[in-house]
Amino acid sequence: MKVKTFKHVKYLWDEQKAAEMEGDEVALFLYRSNILGADLRITNYGGGNTSCKTIETDPLTGKEVEVMWVKGSGGDIGTLTRKGIAGLYAGRLRSLKQVYRGLEHEDEMVALFNHCLYDLDSRAPSIDTPLHGLLPFKHIDHLHPDALIAVAAAKDSRAITREIWGDTMGWIPWQRPGFDLGLQLEKCLEDNPGIRGIVLGSHGLFTWGETSYECYVNSLEVIEQASQYIEERLGKKRPVFGGQIQESLPAGERQKQAAQLAPILRGLCSSHKKMVGHFTDDPRVLEFINSKDLPRLAPLGTSCPDHFLRTKIMPLVLDLPADAGLSNYKAVRERIEPLFEQYRKDYAEYYETCRRPDSPAMRDPNPVVILYPGVGMFTFSKDKQTARVASEFYINAINVMRGAEAISEYTALPRQEAFDIEYWLLEEAKLQRMPAEKLLSRRVAIITGAGGGIGKAIADKLAAEGANVVLTDVAEGRVKEANNTYARDVSAYAVCDVTDAGSVAGACEKACLEFGGVDIVVHSAGLAISKSLEETSEKDWNLLQGVLVEGQFLLAKSGVEIMRKQGMGGDIVNIASKNGLVAGPNNVAYGTAKAAQQHMSRLLAAELGPEKIRVNTVNPDGVIVGSKIWEGEWAEGRAKAYGISVEDLPAHYAKRNLMNEIILPEDIANGVFALLTMLKKSTGNIINVDGGIAASFVR
């Protein structure tokens, strides 16, 4: 097998891996799907679909039948497994032609796909199922490569298709996916026997082969040829996007500017429902947003349905100098808020103009994509993954516009066609099937001391309940390792010395760059020193005051600044200790610092309550298991104070509370969670998580 050389796509076929799957056509189809999905120039997350056809034994008749295996609804070819595909009787699927009643009855066909299921464990068949089923080939790829969509979205797409591939490629005009489009593909093949693929106007590409490998190579070759055609013409008749009319800020300044602006944008984008953000200053984005053609092309919107379903029909372009001062966030908000108001008004007009009698209610009218010339692109959606994917799709759309303008002129879908896709009843049904959001979905938390112990347990709990978490710790190795325990798009980390104002501000900036802002601040960073007055040094005193008290102050200051920019309220939860309420021996520095934490929380609750920023405290006691502060001198000091050995400390602390319970880091995390989700009208409160220590009862 000779390895092909490609410049514009990745050839990822591994002969040895494929040989291990020899004879299993479904496994080879899944392998092909995964390596196609690994290259974002070929298709983006959730975009495109692939299939194969095999001969199987019918469990009812014992006869051999043709079965089509195809990516199911809502799947992603890059991560596709057997659980994500549908298996259908190919003959039954083709027989649906006998009952198809025409374009006005497209949607009823989807329910009929279920009557064609061979594999009872199938994923729900997608709307694209007949596009594969009505073509006779064993292996089929339907992809959305940037280069092909550029050809498909060009003003004279059909002529360009013929110029590139001659009579070896078919072409059909734009049509919404459905059974009729499958019939159009079938007719195109009948009219053009021997073609290697079909270009779908404004949409994408169909290619095929008799084996999985032949199909894969055919897809790569067609994409490579389109890419080469575009590359040869880029910048020849005119500069790319008409040339650059604005310079980008230097990289560091772009990041700084984005971090300052993101919370303001997040607040404006969250007028309907809270959103999570993503930022990129990818060179492809900068080339587009700094160009002469930006004002002409951006309002046209995207062409491929997969693009605008995730990006909305068009972006919002900020009228704000790249180097604008952002320290006065109220003035910045006042300047850009009219742009959001106009966007919402335009979206409502688009909805009212294009709506059908049975259209779903208008969705969130806020922009998903926000372009800031000279700085970069922000995207906002219900979670980080969706925001990131929207960003990737808009970069695909930029690539499409770039290519189409190089070879001809870019054309977008007519607004009515775009609306009919965006508000398609089948798409609405898919949205309604989505699982309910978790209690902390759409919220961003920054947690200090999250490299281990109580801080990590809190981060785990909040992430499990849907929050995005930013872990901070003074030890990089520890916090990096903790961050690696989460899936992509869930967490980020920052090395942070809570006694340093710049370090704290930097960690909060990281949260803004990664997720658009901050909703929850948890100060869990801590250490403990147990000494008598005589033994307590000034250094001991200053260290405890710095980490526990000053750290809490600095974090609150930076966190509240972000919350005010967002205008959505927020939560601060400080992890103190029962030692702030109970006097004990050999504890002057630690107990004083913990008492200061508690009273600072009360003071901030009183100050910030009118802004819907709640401030509460959780008091642990005796959290020995998994806690960093119980390592070394602190444990020795407490053992000495109680006249017992270090080994006896866990039993001692378990026995001294009223419930005789061992207190774990997870228990403290549950206390934080309760404050955030169930006690929504509580502020200035203290929750003791200590198994019951009568001396620490607040009242």
C-alpha positions in Angstrom: 0.0 0.0 0.0 1.6 3.2 -1.2 1.3 6.2 1.2 -0.1 9.3 -0.5 1.5 12.7 0.0 -0.8 15.5 0.8 -0.2 19.1 1.5 -3.6 20.4 2.6 -5.0 17.4 4.5 -3.5 14.9 6.8 -3.0 11.3 5.6 -3.5 9.3 8.8 -4.2 5.8 7.5 -2.1 3.3 9.4 -1.7 0.1 7.4 -0.9 -2.0 10.4 -3.9 -0.8 12.4 -6.2 -1.3 9.4 -4.8 -4.9 8.9 -5.9 -5.8 12.4 -9.5 -4.9 11.4 -9.4 -6.8 8.1 -12.7 -8.5 7.4 -14.7 -6.2 9.8 -16.1 -3.5 7.5 -17.8 -1.7 10.4 -14.6 -1.4 12.3 -12.8 -0.1 9.2 -15.6 2.4 8.7 -15.3 3.6 12.2 -11.5 3.9 11.9 -11.9 5.9 8.7 -14.4 8.2 10.4 -12.1 8.8 13.4 -9.1 9.8 11.3 -11.2 12.0 9.0 -12.6 13.7 12.1 -9.1 14.3 13.5 -8.4 16.9 10.8 -10.5 20.1 11.4 -9.8 21.1 7.8 -11.9 18.1 6.7 -14.8 18.5 9.1 -15.5 20.1 12.5 -16.9 18.6 15.7 -20.3 17.0 15.1 -20.1 17.9 11.4 -20.5 15.5 8.5 -21.4 11.8 8.5 -20.0 8.6 7.2 -21.4 5.1 6.4 -20.7 1.6 5.2 -22.9 -1.2 3.9 -22.4 -4.9 4.8 -24.1 -8.2 4.2 -25.7 -9.6 7.4 -28.0 -12.5 8.4 -31.5 -11.4 9.0 -32.4 -12.7 12.5 -36.0 -13.4 11.4 -35.6 -15.1 8.1 -32.0 -16.3 8.3 -31.4 -14.9 4.8 -28.6 -12.5 3.8 -29.6 -8.9 3.7 -27.8 -5.6 3.0 -27.4 -3.4 6.1 -26.2 0.2 6.2 -24.2 1.4 9.2 -24.3 5.2 9.4 -23.4 7.9 12.0 -26.4 8.5 14.2 -28.1 11.8 15.2 -25.9 14.2 17.2 -22.7 12.2 16.8 -19.2 13.2 15.9 -17.1 11.3 13.4 -13.9 12.1 15.2 -15.0 10.2 18.3 -17.5 7.8 16.7 -17.9 4.3 18.2 -20.4 1.5 17.6 -22.7 3.1 20.2 -22.9 6.2 18.0 -24.1 4.5 14.8 -27.4 3.3 13.4 -27.8 0.0 11.5 -30.6 -0.1 9.0 -31.9 -2.5 6.4 -30.8 -0.9 3.2 -33.6 -2.4 1.2 -36.3 -1.1 3.5 -34.7 2.4 3.5 -34.8 2.4 -0.3 -38.4 1.2 -0.2 -39.4 4.5 1.5 -39.4 6.0 -1.9 -42.8 4.4 -2.4 -44.3 6.3 0.5 -42.5 9.6 0.2 -45.0 12.4 -0.4 -42.8 15.3 -1.3 -40.9 18.2 0.1 -43.8 19.4 2.2 -43.8 16.1 4.1 -40.1 15.7 4.6 -40.2 15.6 8.4 -42.5 12.6 8.6 -39.8 10.5 6.9 -37.5 10.7 10.0 -40.0 8.7 12.1 -40.2 6.1 9.3 -36.4 5.5 9.5 -37.1 3.6 12.8 -39.1 1.1 10.8 -35.9 0.3 8.9 -33.7 -0.5 11.9 -31.8 -3.8 11.8 -29.7 -3.2 14.9 -32.0 -2.7 17.9 -29.2 -1.0 19.8 -28.9 1.7 17.1 -28.5 5.4 17.8 -31.4 7.4 16.5 -30.9 7.8 12.7 -30.1 11.3 11.5 -31.8 13.4 8.8 -28.9 12.5 6.5 -29.6 8.8 6.6 -31.3 8.7 3.1 -28.4 10.6 1.6 -26.3 7.5 2.2 -28.9 4.9 1.7 -30.0 6.0 -1.7 -26.5 5.8 -3.1 -25.3 2.3 -4.0 -21.7 2.5 -2.7 -20.4 0.4 0.1 -18.5 3.2 1.8 -19.6 6.9 1.7 -18.2 10.1 3.3 -20.3 13.3 3.6 -17.8 16.0 4.8 -17.7 19.7 5.2 -14.1 20.6 4.2 -13.4 24.3 4.2 -12.0 24.1 0.6 -15.0 22.3 -0.7 -17.5 24.6 1.0 -15.5 27.5 -0.5 -16.2 26.0 -3.9 -19.8 25.2 -3.0 -20.4 28.7 -1.7 -18.8 30.5 -4.6 -21.0 32.6 -6.9 -20.4 30.3 -9.9 -19.9 27.1 -8.0 -21.1 24.7 -10.7 -18.6 26.1 -13.3 -15.8 26.0 -10.8 -16.6 22.4 -9.9 -16.3 21.5 -13.6 -13.1 23.5 -14.0 -11.4 21.6 -11.2 -12.7 18.1 -11.8 -14.1 18.0 -15.3 -16.8 15.4 -15.7 -15.6 13.3 -12.7 -17.6 15.2 -10.1 -21.3 15.9 -9.9 -22.9 19.1 -8.6 -26.4 19.8 -7.2 -27.7 23.2 -6.0 -28.5 24.0 -2.3 -31.3 22.0 -0.8 -32.1 21.4 2.9 -31.0 17.9 4.0 -33.8 15.3 3.9 -35.2 12.5 1.8 -35.6 14.6 -1.3 -31.9 15.5 -1.2 -31.2 11.8 -1.2 -33.3 11.5 -4.3 -31.3 14.3 -5.9 -28.0 12.6 -5.1 -29.4 9.4 -6.7 -30.5 11.2 -9.8 -27.2 13.0 -10.1 -25.4 9.7 -10.1 -27.8 8.2 -12.7 -27.2 11.3 -14.9 -23.4 11.2 -14.4 -22.3 7.5 -14.2 -18.7 7.0 -13.1 -18.3 10.2 -11.1 -16.2 10.0 -7.9 -18.3 12.4 -5.8 -20.8 15.2 -5.7 -20.5 18.8 -4.6 -23.6 20.1 -2.7 -24.1 23.8 -3.3 -23.4 25.9 -0.2 -23.2 22.7 1.8 -20.4 20.2 1.4 -19.1 17.0 -0.3 -20.1 13.4 -0.9 -17.4 10.9 -1.9 -17.3 7.1 -1.9 -15.4 3.9 -2.6 -15.8 0.2 -2.6 -13.5 -0.2 0.4 -13.0 2.0 3.4 -9.5 2.8 2.2 -10.6 3.7 -1.3 -13.3 5.9 0.1 -10.8 7.6 2.5 -8.2 8.3 -0.3 -10.9 9.5 -2.6 -12.1 12.0 0.0 -8.5 13.3 0.6 -7.7 13.6 -3.1 -10.8 15.6 -3.8 -10.2 17.9 -0.9 -6.6 18.3 -1.8 -7.4 19.2 -5.4 -9.9 21.9 -4.3 -7.4 23.2 -1.8 -4.7 23.4 -4.4 -7.0 25.2 -6.8 -7.7 27.8 -4.2 -4.1 28.2 -3.1 -3.0 28.9 -6.6 -5.5 31.8 -6.8 -5.1 33.3 -3.3 -4.1 37.0 -3.5 -3.7 36.9 -7.3 -6.6 39.0 -8.5 -6.7 41.1 -5.2 -5.2 40.9 -1.7 -6.8 38.3 0.6 -9.9 39.9 2.1 -9.0 43.1 0.2 -5.9 43.6 2.3 -5.2 44.5 5.9 -6.4 47.9 7.1 -5.6 47.5 10.8 -2.7 46.2 12.8 -3.2 43.7 15.5 -2.0 44.5 19.0 1.1 42.5 20.1 0.2 39.1 21.5 0.5 39.9 25.2 -1.6 43.1 24.8 -4.3 41.2 22.9 -4.6 38.7 25.8 -4.7 41.5 28.3 -7.3 43.4 26.4 -9.4 40.3 25.9 -9.3 39.4 29.6 -10.4 42.9 30.5 -13.3 42.9 28.0 -14.5 39.4 28.3 -16.6 39.8 31.5 -18.3 42.9 30.0 -19.2 41.0 26.8 -20.3 38.0 28.9 -22.7 40.1 30.9 -24.2 41.6 27.7 -24.5 38.2 26.1 -26.2 36.8 29.1 -29.3 39.0 29.1 -31.4 36.0 28.2 -29.5 33.2 29.9 -26.0 33.0 31.5 -23.3 32.1 29.0 -19.8 30.8 29.1 -17.1 32.2 26.9 -14.1 31.3 24.7 -11.4 33.6 23.2 -9.0 33.1 20.3 -6.6 35.3 18.5 -5.8 32.7 15.8 -3.9 34.2 12.9 -6.8 33.3 10.5 -9.2 35.2 12.7 -6.9 38.3 12.8 -6.4 38.2 9.1 -10.2 38.4 8.6 -11.1 40.9 11.4 -8.3 43.3 10.4 -9.3 43.3 6.7 -10.9 45.7 4.3 -13.6 43.2 3.5 -14.8 42.6 7.1 -17.7 45.1 6.9 -18.9 43.5 3.7 -18.5 39.8 4.5 -19.4 39.5 8.2 -23.0 40.6 7.7 -23.6 38.1 4.9 -23.4 35.2 7.5 -22.2 31.7 7.0 -23.2 29.3 4.2 -22.9 25.7 5.5 -25.8 24.8 7.8 -23.4 23.1 10.2 -21.7 26.5 10.6 -24.6 28.8 11.4 -26.4 26.3 13.6 -23.5 26.8 16.0 -22.5 30.4 15.3 -25.9 32.1 14.5 -26.4 33.5 11.1 -24.0 36.4 11.6 -21.4 37.8 14.1 -21.4 41.0 16.0 -18.5 43.3 15.1 -17.3 45.6 17.9 -16.8 49.3 17.1 -14.0 49.7 19.6 -10.4 50.6 19.1 -8.0 47.7 19.7 -6.1 49.8 22.2 -9.1 51.3 23.9 -8.8 51.9 27.6 -11.0 49.4 29.5 -10.4 50.4 33.1 -13.6 52.3 33.3 -15.9 49.3 32.6 -19.1 51.3 32.9 -18.0 53.7 30.1 -17.0 50.7 27.9 -20.3 49.0 28.5 -22.2 52.2 27.8 -20.3 52.4 24.5 -20.9 48.9 23.2 -24.3 48.1 24.7 -26.1 49.8 21.8 -24.4 47.3 19.4 -26.0 44.4 21.4 -29.4 46.1 21.5 -29.3 46.5 17.7 -28.2 42.9 17.2 -31.1 41.6 19.3 -33.5 43.9 17.4 -32.1 42.7 14.0 -32.4 39.0 15.1 -36.0 39.5 16.2 -36.7 41.1 12.8 -35.1 38.1 11.1 -37.2 35.8 13.1 -40.5 37.7 12.5 -39.8 38.0 8.8 -38.9 34.4 8.2 -41.1 32.5 10.8 -43.5 29.8 9.7 -46.9 29.2 11.4 -45.5 26.2 13.2 -42.0 27.7 14.0 -40.7 27.2 17.5 -40.6 30.3 19.7 -37.7 32.7 19.1 -34.5 31.6 20.9 -31.9 33.7 22.6 -31.4 36.8 20.4 -27.8 37.5 21.6 -24.8 37.0 19.4 -22.7 33.8 19.7 -19.7 35.2 17.8 -18.2 38.6 18.6 -15.3 40.0 16.5 -12.9 42.6 18.0 -10.7 44.0 15.2 -7.0 44.1 16.3 -7.6 41.7 19.2 -9.5 38.5 18.3 -12.8 36.6 18.5 -15.0 35.8 21.5 -17.7 33.2 21.4 -20.4 32.6 24.0 -22.7 29.6 24.5 -24.2 27.4 27.2 -20.9 25.7 28.1 -17.2 25.9 27.3 -17.3 23.1 24.7 -20.1 24.6 22.8 -18.4 28.0 22.8 -15.1 26.5 21.7 -16.8 24.5 18.9 -18.6 27.7 17.7 -15.2 29.3 17.5 -13.8 26.5 15.5 -16.8 26.6 13.1 -16.5 30.3 12.6 -12.9 29.8 11.7 -14.1 27.3 9.2 -16.5 29.9 7.9 -13.6 32.4 7.6 -11.7 29.8 5.6 -14.7 29.4 3.3 -15.0 33.1 2.7 -11.3 33.4 2.1 -11.3 30.6 -0.5 -14.6 31.6 -2.2 -13.4 35.2 -2.6 -10.1 34.0 -4.0 -11.7 32.0 -6.8 -14.9 33.9 -7.4 -17.3 35.7 -5.0 -18.6 34.4 -1.6 -22.3 33.8 -1.4 -24.3 33.0 1.8 -27.5 31.2 2.1 -30.7 33.3 1.7 -32.0 34.3 5.0 -35.2 32.2 4.6 -33.2 29.1 3.9 -31.0 29.8 6.9 -34.1 30.3 9.1 -35.7 27.1 7.9 -32.6 25.2 9.1 -32.1 27.1 12.3 -35.8 26.7 13.3 -36.4 23.3 11.7 -38.8 21.3 13.8 -36.5 18.3 13.7 -33.7 20.5 15.1 -36.0 21.8 17.8 -36.9 18.2 18.7 -33.2 17.4 19.0 -32.7 20.4 21.4 -35.7 19.2 23.5 -34.1 15.8 23.8 -31.0 17.3 25.4 -30.5 16.2 29.0 -31.4 18.7 31.7 -28.5 21.0 32.7 -26.8 20.4 36.0 -27.2 22.8 39.0 -24.0 24.6 38.4 -24.0 24.6 34.6 -23.1 28.0 33.0 -21.1 29.1 36.1 -17.4 29.6 36.4 -15.6 29.1 39.8 -12.0 30.0 40.8 -10.7 28.1 43.8 -7.5 28.8 45.6 -5.5 26.0 47.2 -7.0 23.6 44.7 -3.8 21.5 44.2 -5.1 19.1 46.8 -7.0 18.5 50.0 -10.2 20.6 50.7 -9.6 22.9 47.6 -9.4 20.0 45.2 -12.5 18.3 46.8 -14.4 21.6 46.2 -13.2 21.8 42.6 -14.3 18.2 42.1 -17.7 18.8 43.5 -18.4 22.0 41.5 -17.1 20.4 38.3 -19.2 17.3 38.8 -22.3 19.6 39.1 -21.6 21.4 35.8 -19.3 24.3 36.7 -16.2 25.3 34.9 -13.4 25.4 37.5 -10.1 27.4 37.6 -7.7 25.7 40.0 -5.0 27.8 41.6 -2.2 26.8 43.9 1.3 28.2 44.8 2.9 24.9 43.7 2.8 24.5 39.9 3.4 20.7 39.8 0.6 20.0 42.2 -2.0 22.2 40.6 -1.1 21.1 37.1 -1.5 17.5 38.2 -4.8 18.3 39.8 -6.0 20.0 36.6 -5.2 16.9 34.5 -7.9 15.0 36.3 -10.6 16.8 34.4 -11.9 16.4 30.9 -11.3 18.9 28.2 -13.3 22.2 28.5 -14.0 21.7 32.2 -11.0 23.3 33.9 -8.0 25.5 33.7 -5.3 26.2 36.2 -3.0 29.1 37.3 0.0 29.3 39.6 -1.1 31.8 42.2 0.5 33.2 45.3 -2.5 34.6 47.2 -0.3 37.1 49.1 0.6 38.8 45.8 -2.0 41.1 44.3 -0.5 40.8 40.8 -0.5 37.0 41.0 -4.2 36.9 42.2 -5.2 39.3 39.4 -3.4 37.1 36.9 -5.3 34.1 38.0 -8.6 35.9 37.6 -7.5 37.1 34.1 -6.9 33.5 33.2 -10.4 32.7 34.2 -11.7 35.5 32.0 -9.7 34.3 29.0 -10.6 30.7 29.4 -14.3 31.0 30.3 -15.3 34.6 29.9 -15.5 35.6 33.6 -16.1 34.5 37.2 -19.3 33.7 39.1 -17.9 31.9 42.1 -14.9 32.7 44.2 -13.7 30.1 46.8 -10.8 31.0 49.0 -9.5 27.6 50.3 -5.7 28.3 50.3 -4.4 27.8 53.7 -1.7 26.5 56.1 -1.7 26.1 59.8 0.9 26.9 62.6 0.2 25.7 66.1 2.4 27.4 68.7 2.1 29.1 72.0 2.4 32.9 72.3 6.0 32.6 73.4 6.9 30.3 70.4 5.0 32.2 67.8 7.3 34.4 65.7 6.5 37.5 63.8 7.2 35.5 60.7 4.6 32.9 61.7 2.1 35.7 62.4 2.7 37.4 59.0 2.6 34.2 57.0 -0.8 33.2 58.4 -2.2 36.7 58.1 -0.9 36.9 54.5 -2.2 33.6 53.2 -5.5 33.4 55.1 -6.5 37.1 55.5 -4.7 39.1 52.9 -5.2 36.3 50.3 -9.0 36.4 51.0 -9.0 40.2 50.7 -7.1 40.2 47.4 -9.2 37.4 45.9 -12.4 39.1 46.8 -11.2 42.4 45.4 -10.3 40.9 42.0 -13.3 38.6 41.9 -15.8 41.3 42.7 -14.2 43.5 40.0 -15.1 40.8 37.4 -18.6 40.2 38.9 -19.4 43.9 38.6 -18.3 44.0 35.0 -20.6 41.1 34.3 -23.5 42.6 36.2 -24.9 39.2 37.1 -24.2 39.0 40.9 -22.0 36.1 42.2 -20.9 34.1 45.1 -17.9 34.2 47.4 -17.4 31.3 49.8 -14.5 31.4 52.3 -13.1 28.4 53.9 -12.3 29.4 57.5 -12.3 27.1 60.6 -14.1 26.4 63.9 -10.9 27.8 65.4 -12.1 31.3 64.5 -15.0 30.8 66.9 -13.4 28.6 69.7 -10.5 29.7 71.9 -7.9 27.0 72.4 -4.3 26.6 73.6 -1.3 27.2 71.3 -3.3 28.8 68.5 -3.0 32.5 68.7 -1.9 33.2 65.2 -4.0 30.7 63.4 -7.2 31.3 65.4 -6.9 35.1 65.0 -6.5 34.8 61.2 -9.5 32.5 61.0 -11.6 34.9 63.0 -10.5 37.7 60.7 -11.6 35.6 57.7 -15.0 35.1 59.2 -15.6 38.8 60.1 -14.3 40.0 56.7 -16.9 37.7 55.1 -19.6 39.3 57.2 -18.4 42.8 56.3 -18.3 42.0 52.6 -21.7 40.4 52.7 -23.1 43.6 54.1 -21.4 45.7 51.4 -22.0 43.5 48.4 -25.5 42.2 49.1 -27.3 45.0 47.1 -25.3 43.9 44.1 -26.6 40.2 44.5 -23.0 39.1 45.4 -23.4 36.7 48.3 -20.6 36.1 50.8 -20.6 33.1 53.1 -18.3 31.0 55.2 -17.7 27.3 55.7 -16.0 26.2 58.9 -14.3 22.8 58.8 -12.8 21.1 61.8 -10.4 18.2 62.1 -10.2 17.5 58.4 -7.2 15.2 58.6 -7.7 12.7 55.8 -6.3 14.2 52.6 -5.5 17.6 54.1 -2.1 19.1 53.4 -2.0 21.2 56.6 -1.9 18.1 58.7 1.5 17.2 57.4 4.5 18.1 59.5 4.6 20.7 62.3 0.9 21.5 62.6 0.0 17.9 63.4 2.8 17.8 65.9 1.7 21.0 67.5 -1.9 19.9 67.9 -0.9 16.6 69.3 1.3 18.3 71.8 -1.5 20.7 72.8 -3.8 17.8 73.5 -1.2 15.6 75.1 -1.5 12.8 72.6 0.5 11.3 69.8 0.2 12.3 66.2 -1.1 8.8 65.3 -4.0 9.3 67.7 -5.1 12.6 66.2 -7.7 11.2 63.7 -9.4 9.2 66.5 -9.2 12.2 68.9 -10.9 14.6 66.4 -13.6 12.0 65.5 -14.5 11.4 69.1 -14.7 15.0 70.2 -17.6 16.1 67.9 -21.2 15.4 69.0 -21.8 13.0 66.1 -18.5 11.1 66.5 -17.9 11.6 62.7 -14.7 11.8 60.8 -14.8 14.9 58.6 -13.6 14.6 55.1 -12.7 17.1 52.4 -15.7 16.0 50.5 -17.9 17.1 53.4 -16.5 20.6 53.1 -17.2 20.6 49.4 -20.8 19.6 50.1 -21.1 22.6 52.4 -19.9 24.9 49.6 -22.3 23.3 47.2 -25.2 23.8 49.5 -24.5 27.5 49.8 -24.2 27.9 46.1 -27.3 25.9 45.0 -29.8 25.5 47.8 -29.3 28.5 50.1 -29.6 31.1 47.3 -31.1 33.8 49.6 -28.4 33.4 52.3 -25.5 35.8 52.7 -23.3 36.6 55.7 -23.8 33.1 57.0 -21.5 30.5 58.5 -22.0 26.8 58.0 -20.0 24.6 60.4 -19.0 21.3 59.0 -17.4 19.8 62.1 -19.7 16.9 63.2 -21.0 19.2 65.9 -18.8 21.2 68.2 -20.9 22.8 70.9 -18.4 25.5 71.6 -18.4 26.6 67.9 -22.2 27.0 67.6 -22.7 30.4 66.1 -25.5 31.3 68.4 
